[in-house]
Amino acid sequence: MLTVDFFTPIVDDPYEFGRIAAANSLSDIFAMGASAHVALNLLALDSALGADVAAEILRGGADAAAEAGAFVAGGHTIDDNEPKYGLTVFGTVHPERIVRNAGACAGDALYLTKPIGTGIMVSARSVGLADDAAMRPVIDSMATLNKNASEAMVEAGVHAATDVTGFGLAGHLHEILVASGQAAHLEFARIPLFDGAWEYACAYCRPNRAFAIMDKAEAYIERGDLDAEEYDNRLGILCDPQTSGGILAAVPPCNATAFERAYERRCGTPPWRIGEITAGEAGRITM
């Protein structure tokens, strides 16, 4: 399988930008239960920034690729006013073992392997609300590969999975549900958030893209007995676009404990169980 992904900087440090962008690109491979082997750099950079900046971005990408077990075989650069970086990644998996974003069954446990709120936190940092200390866990999370999570879900016999990125938790879960013909219930209090993300979301410190995702999500996320303000704030979290987010996995209930043990053995921390797949209107989400 062959994938590609790239984006503009969300952090100031060139090395960290390179590593985060590469980790994000590699997640497409890991979400399918595959192994990464070869990568190609895609870099757009203003030549006025100098070779040192380019070298640090590429070093960050190379380090992430090496950790993933992949070899960077080259790539392409262009002179551009707005920096962009990412990878084309080649990976392999047995055809009968590909993990798809379809196949979730009623009763499956829903797990998430990284906190959410990266878009909100980056927005808060851009307006001076979140400081460097608040951003450090966010940057560390974005720079962390989903390789271990991928291996754990494959070991546990996951039914369906995806990486959580630009469509937010709500958007990517909706894709799984529509493809699987199922609904889901989220236990909102169990969804892991970066410190400060809830408060910033309530203060409408949200990335612009979140509002477009929210407009669509209102059609498939039930309000229930929540008041308008609480519902809107929860949507602000669920629809926050993520950068290099975690794996969202639908695990058979009989394998839930095995997945938790496999993940904790590899990552040192347990994954978050945030809800379950339910029978119902395809794509519908309750909370």
N, C-alpha and C positions, 0 to 999 in steps of 0.2 A: 504494500500500500504506500501511497505517496501523498503527502499533505503539505500545505504551505500556510503560513500566518506571519503577519508583521504589523507593527503599529508605531505610533509616535511616542516620544518619551513621557513617562508619568513620574519619573524621579530625576533629580538633577545629576547624580553621579553617573558618568558614562559606563563604568564597569557594571554597576547594579542595573542600569537600563538594559545592557546587553544580556545579562544573566536572566533577568525577568522575562524579556522578550523571547529568549531561547526556551526557557521553561514553559512559557505559554505555547510556543510552537510545538514542543515535544508532547504536550498534553493530548493533542489530537490522536497521536499514536497510542499513548498509554490508555486512553479512555476506551480503546477498542481491544485492550488486552494484548497488544503487540509489543515487540521489542524494536528499539530504534537502532539502526546500523550506520547510516550515512546521512549527513546533512550538508546543505549548501547555504552560505550566507546571502542575505538580501539586505543591502545597506544603502540608504540615501542620506547624504550628509553634505552640508555646506562646506566647500573646500576651505573657506576662511577659518573654520574651526580648527584646522590643522590635523596632522597625521596622528598626534598623540591621542586626541579624542577618539578618532576612528579605531586606533589600536586597542584602547580600553574597552570600547563597545564590543569589538570582536573577541577580545580576551574573555570578557564575561560570557559571551555566547559559547566560546570554545570550552570553557570550564563546565558549563551546564551540559553541553553535549557529551563531554568526556565522562561526566558523572552518570549520564544516561547510558553509557556504553556505546556511544556513536562517534564516528570519525567525521570531522569537518573537512570535506574534500575540495573546498574552494568556494566560489560564489560570484556575485556581481555587485558592483557599487556604481552609484551615479551621483553627480553633483546636484544637490537640491537644497532649497532654502529651508525646508522643514525636515528635520531628521526623522528617519524611519528605519526600523531594523526588525528582522525576524529570520526564520529558517524555513527552507524546504527540507522535509524529513522523509527518508525512506525507511520503512520498517516492515517486519514480517510477522505473520501469525498463521497457524494452521487454519485453512478455510472453515473447518468445522468448529473452531474455537473462537471465532471472531465475536467479540462482545459488541452488540449493537444497542441503539437507543430504542429498540422495540423488543417485546417479549416479556415485559413486566406482567406479573399475575396478581390477582386479588389476594391479599394476605401477605405479600412481600413486605419486608421491612425496608424503609428508606433510610439510607445512611449518607452523611456528608463528611468529607475528610478535611476540609479547611473552613475556618470562619469566613463569613461574608461581610461585606461593607467596604471593599477596597475603593469603589468609585466614590462613596460618600467621604471616606477618609482623605482621599486625594483632593477632593473638592474643598474639604475643610482646611487642608494644608495650604491650598492655593490662596485662600482668603485670610490666612493667619490665625485660624482657630485651633488647628492641631499643630503641635510643635514636633521637633525631630524625635523626641522621646516617644511620643504617641505614634509616630509613623514607623518606628523601628520594627515592631511586631508585624506590621502590615507588609513592609518591604521583605522581611525574612520569609513570610508566608508566600508571597508572590514568587520569590526566588527558589522556593522549595519544589523539587520535582514531584510529579505524581507517579513516579516509577514504583515506589513501595506500595502505594495504594492500589495500583494496577495489579501487581503480583498477588496482593492479598485477595482482591476480588476474584481473580481467576482461580486461585486456590480454593476459594469458598463456593465456586459454582454460581456466580452472580447471574441473574436473569437478564438484566439490562443495565446500562450505565452511560453516562456522558460526563464530560468535563463542564464545569460551570464557568461561563465566560460572559460574552457581551450581551446576552439576553437575560442575564440575571438568573437567580434560582428559580423564579416563577416561570420564566420563558423556557428554560431548558427542561424543567420538570413537565411542563405542558407538552413539549415535543415528545417526551417519553410516553406520556399518557395517551396522546392522540395516536401515536404509532402502535401502541399496545392495546388500544381499545378499552382503557381503564380510567378510573378516577383516582384521587388520592386525598388523604387527610394529613395535614401538617400540624404538628404540635409546636406552635410558634415559640413557646417559652424554651424549647429545647434547641432551637436553631442557634448555632454559635455565632456571636458577633464580636468584632473588634471593639475594644474599649472606646467609648465615645460615639460609636456609629449610631446607636439608637437616639441619643440626644441630638446629634447633628441632623439626622433624618427628620426628627420632630420639628427642628428649627428650619426645615426646608433647605438645608445645605446639602443639595443633591446634584449630581451631574445632569446636564440637560437631557441626555439620552434616557435617563430614568423615567422622565415624564411621558415620553412616547411609549415606552414599555408598559407603564402603568395604564395608559389609555386602552391598550389592547387587553391587558390582564383583567380589567374590570369585567370583561365579558365572560371570563371563566373562573375567577376567584370569588367564591360566595362571601357576602358580607356577614350573613348570619345575624346574630344579635349585637354585633359590634356597633358602637356609635360611629358617626361619619369621621370624626377626627382619628379615632383609634384605627379604623379601617384604612384610612389614608396613610397613616404612619407605618402601618404594617406593610402596605403596598410599597412604600418608599424603601423598605428593607428588601422585600422579596424581589423587587424589580430593579435593584441597584446593579448596574452592569459591572461584572467582575473582570479583573485582569489576572490571568494565571490562577484561577480559582481551583477548588478541589474537585474530587470525583463525587458525583451523585450516583448512588448505586441502589438498585432494587434487588434485595437478597432474599432468597426463599427463607421463610421463618425457621425451618429446620436447620438452616446453615448460618443463622445469624450469629450464634455464639462462635462458630468456627471462623467467621469473617472477623469478628472483634478480636479474637486471639491472634489470627494471622496478621492483622493490621498492627496490633500493639507490639507483636514480636518484632516487626520490621521498623516501626516508627517510634516506639517508646511511649506512645500515648494512644488512648482508645479513640475510635471514630465516634461521631455523634449520630445517634439514632433519632431522626427528626420526624418520623411519621410512618405511614404505611400506604401501600397501594390498596384501593378499595374497588368493589364493583360499582358501576354507575356510569353516568354519561361520560363518554370519552373526552378526556382533557379537563374535566371539572376538578377544582381544588377547593377543599374546605379547610378551615382552621379554627 
